[in-house]
């Protein structure tokens, strides 16, 4: 349980993170974590279907959930005077879901619609194709949303079997941020999340092999522009290199001062939009370059991107570029941490992927330690044509 008192507004966020997502699924139940995300809102031992949303919305609450590869999380942001009610409903939903058959069949249709929608989204197609190239053995290769085949046939018993394996307090992290008193809150959490101890399942997966050479996938689709994702296997969030990769990502593709924006979008006009991101998972990470472009500029755009990467690999970066990137990361981090829900989200994410709050607490100081040499070194270690997967 992580509690942080923030007294600036009479608000509180309760955000519970379950240490499971598509990473712990199998070929038989892929998509079950996301399916459960829908089913939790459909009634519990003490609350009828529909009651959860209805009661909390009348109190002005924002409630939602999200599923990813390493985790699933459920959160409520509510005026702090209604904290007790929110915590009781939140824990009841997570620990005593009913998953009624009628509601299950309704939600089955909803999830299948989502899967069909994804099948027509150029961004999703490009992303799914990229993952298939980067991961062939590690469970990160699977789609979080699952497949129509599995979702349309999975039995309630199989869903409950998965639920019973992973959804218990010893496999959860509850983050509470806002206008609360830590001492009384911890007692209330103990009361509400009281359950028999179960030893968490810790699955260990063999590390995926690195790409031996560049891979490319092109999908043809009726769209107005081209969509490109270039991915490189990065590193897990806990690895020290992740800080230098964050700085490199900012220099290459964050905002109007970035290398890609100035040289590729503005000077050469090869992309309509272009950006980068470095994402760290628990087991691995991906460094992305994303762009939209006019199809006839496809080859020129790819060449230009790899030329800029080669330039940094050979010549490094300037101290001015380094400082601008650090300033941007610091500003964005503090800006993100202005709302209680964002703080809860960041702490929860780092807790389930790193098993603690140190990453959150020391993030800015570790970014400040990154040198120009570090940035050049990680550019050579992780990026380059031979290490890339290109999804178009």
N, C-alpha and C positions, 0 to 999 in steps of 0.2 A: 504494500500500500504506500503510495507516495502522496503526501499532502503538502500543498504550498498555500499559505495565506496571502491573498491579494485583496486588500480592502478598498481599492479605488472605486469599485461599483458594487451595489448589492446583488451580485450575480455569483453563481457557482457552476462549475462544470464537473460532472461525474463521468469518467471515461474508463471503461473496463476493457482491457486487452487480453485476449485469449491467445496463448502461445501455440496457435495452430492456424494454418491456412492451407493453400493448395500443396504446400511442401509435404504434408503428411497424408495426402490422399493417394489413392491407387488408381490403376487403370479401370477398376470396377466402380469406384465412387467419386471420380474426378468431378468437382463442382459442388460437392456436398457442403463445404464450409459456406459458400455463397448462398446455397439453397437454404441452409439453416438461418442465415442472416434474415431471410424473408420470413421464415417460420416462427422465429422468436417473438415477433410482434403479434402473433395470432392467438394469444391467450395463454394463461399460466394457471397454476393451482388456485391462486387467490383472485385472479382477474379474468373476466370473460373476454373472448375475442373482440377487438375493437376498443376495449375499455382503456387500454394503455395510452393510445394516441389521444383519445377523447379527453381523458382526465388531465393529462399533461399539457395538451394544447390550451385548455381553458385557463391554465396557470401561466400561459405565455412561454412555455418551454419550447426549445428546439431539440428534437431528438432525431438521431440517425445512426447509421452503422456503415462499416466498410470492410471489405475482405481483400486480402492481398496474399502474397506467396507465403510470408512468414507469420502472419497474424490475422485475426479478425478483431474489430473493436466496435463497441457500442457506447454511445454517449448521449448525455442529456445536459443542456445548458438551461438553467432555470433561475428565477429570482431566489436569493438565498433563504428567504423566509419559508420556502417550500422544500427545503433540502431533505427533511425527514421523509416526506411523502415520495419524493423522487428516488431516494436511495432504496426505499422499501420496494417500490415498483420495479426499479432497475435490477435489483438482486433477485426478485421473484421471477422476473422474465428470464434471467440467465440460468437460475438454478432449478426452476420448476416449470419448464415449458410443457404445454399439453400436446402440441402438434396434432390438432384434431384432423381426422381424415378428410373431412369436407374442405377445410382450409388448405390442407396439403395439396389437394387436387387443383384448387383455385390458383395457388401460388406456383404450382408446376407449370401452368399455362403462362403465367406472368414471366417466369424465368426463361421459358422457351422463346417467348417473344423478344426478350432481351438478347438472347443468343442469336436470333434471326437478325435483329437490328445490327448487332456487331458484325455479322457476316456481310453487311452492306456498308460498313464504315471503312473508308480508305485508311484512316489512321490505325484502326484496330487490325485490319488485314496486314498492313505493313509491320506492325509491332509483333503480331503472332508469327509471321514469316521469319522475322528477325530472331525471335526466341528459338524457333525450330532449328535455325542454323547454329546459334551459339551453344545450345544445350541439346545433346542427344541422349544422355544417360541420366543426368541429375533431374530431380522432379521439377526444377524451375522451368522445364520445357513445357509443362502442362498449362493450359489456360485456367485462370482462376474461376471463370464463369462456368467451365465444364462444357459438355457437348450435349446436343439434342438427344442422342441415343441414350446417354446415361440418365439425364434429368427426366426424360419421359418414362423411364422404366424403373428407376431406383425405388425399392420398397421402403415403407416407413420403418420396418425393423432395422434395415441397414443404416438408415439415417440416425436412429436412436443408438445403434451400436457405436457409431462414430462419435456421437454426442457424449455417450457415457465414457468413452476413452479419454477425451480431451477437455471437456467442459466442466471442470471442477475448480474450486478456489485455489488449490495448490498449483494450478497451471494458468492462473490469471494474475494480472497486475491491475489494480484499481488506482487510478490517478484522480485526485480531487483537488481542484484549483479554484480559489476564489474567497468570497467573504464568509469564512468559516472559522471555527475554533478547533485547532488540531486535536487537542486532548479529547473533546467530546466526540469529534468525528471518528477518531480511531475506535472508540468504544461502540459507536453505532455501526461501523463497518464489521466489527467482530460479531455483533449481534445478527446483522442481516446476512452475512456471508458464512454463517455457521454451518459447517457440513463435515461429514466424515472425511478424514485425510486420505487422499489417494496419491500414490507416488507418481509424479509426472513422467510420461513416456518421453525419453530423449532419443530420437532417431538420429543416427549419424549416416550421412551419405558420402560416398566416395567423391573426391573432387573431379569435376569435369576436365577432360583433356583440353589443352589449348588448340586453337585452330591451326592446322598445318599450313594452310594457304587461304587466300581470300575466297569467300563464298558469296554468291549473288543469287537473288531470287527476284524475278519480275512477274507481277500479276497484272493482267490487262483488265480494265474495268471502265465503265462509262462514267468518267469523272472529268471535270473541267480543267484540272491541272495535275501535274505529277506530284507524287508524295514520295519523299526519300527518307529512309532511316539508315544511318551507318552506325553500326554498333561494334564496340570492342569490349572484350572481357576485362572488367576492372578488378576491383578488390572488395573484400567485405568491409562493412562500415567500421569495424574494429581495427583495421589495419592502418598504420601511420601514413601510408601512401595516400589514403583517401583524402587527407587535407590538401596535399599538393594537387591531386586530381580535381578537387573542387576549385582551386585557384586557376588551374589550367582551363577548366570548363568556362569559368567567368571571363578569362582573357580571350578565349576563342569565340565564345558565342553568347555572352550575356549583355544585351543592351546595345545602344548605338555606338559606343566607343569600342566595341569588340572587333577583333580581327576579321571574322567572317562577315559581319554586318558592313564594315567599311569597305573591305576589299572585294568581297564576292557579291553582296547585294547592291551596294552603291556604285563602286567603281566599274565592276565588270557587268553588273545587272544580270547575273546568271540565276539568281533565286528571288522569288517573291517574298518568302520569309525564310529565315535561317536562325538556328539556335542550338545550344548544347546543354547537356545535363549529365551530371555524374551521380548515379544512384548506387547506394551501398545496401546490400541485403545482409542477412545473417551469415550466409555461406559464401557469398560471392558479390559481384557488382557488375554493372554495365555502364560504360561511358558512351553516351549517344550523341549523334549529330542529326538534327532533323531539319528538313527543308521542304518547301513547296516550290515548284518550278514549271516553266513551260517545257513540255516533253521534248522538243527539238534541242533543248539545252542540256539534256541529261548527261552526255559524255563530258562536255566542257565543265559542267558543275562538279562532277566527281573529281576530275583532274585538278580543278582549282582548290577543292577542299584538301586533297592529299598534298598539293604543293605547299599550302599554308602550314600543314602539319610538319612536312619535311623541313620547312624553314625554321620552325621552332626547335625541331630535333637537332638541326645543324647549328643554328646561331643562338638558340636560347631566347630569352625575353629581356626587355629592358627593366631597370629598377622602377621606372615610372609606371609601366604596365603592371608590375607586381603590386605596387602601392595602390593603384586605382582599384585593382581586383580585390585586394584585402579590405579597402574602405567600403566597396560595394557589398561584400559578403557581411561585414560587420553591421552596416546600416540595415540591410535586408533582414538579418537575424534579429536585431533589436526591434525592428518594425513588426516582424512576425510575432514577437513575444509580447505584444501590447494587449492581446486579448486572452482571456482565461481559456477559451476553447483551443486556441493555437498553442498555448503553453502545454496544456494537457496532451494535445496531439503529439507535440515534439518529444515530450518526456516519455510518453507511452511508446512511441515508435523506437526511441533509442533504448528503452528498457527491454523491450522484447527482442531487439536485435543484438544488444550488447550485454544484457543481464545486469544492468545498473544505470545510474544517472550520471556517471563521470563524463561520458561523451557530451552530454547536454551541458554540464557545468563548465567543461574545459574547452568547448568547441572554439570560441573566439581566440583564446590564448594559444591554442594549437595552430589556428590559421595564421596568427601573427608570427609564428616560428618558421613558416614556410619560406625558403630562400629561392632565388632565381635558379640556382643550381638544381634544387629539388624539382622545380617545374620542368626543366629541360630533361632531367633524369626520368621522370614518370612519363613524359611524352615519348621518350625512346623505349621505355619498358613496356608500355601498354598500347600505344597507338602505332599506326603504320599500315600500309596496304595489305601486307601478308597476314596481319592480325585482325583484319576487318571482315564484317559480314554486311553486305549491302542489300537492303530490301526496298524494292521500288514497286 
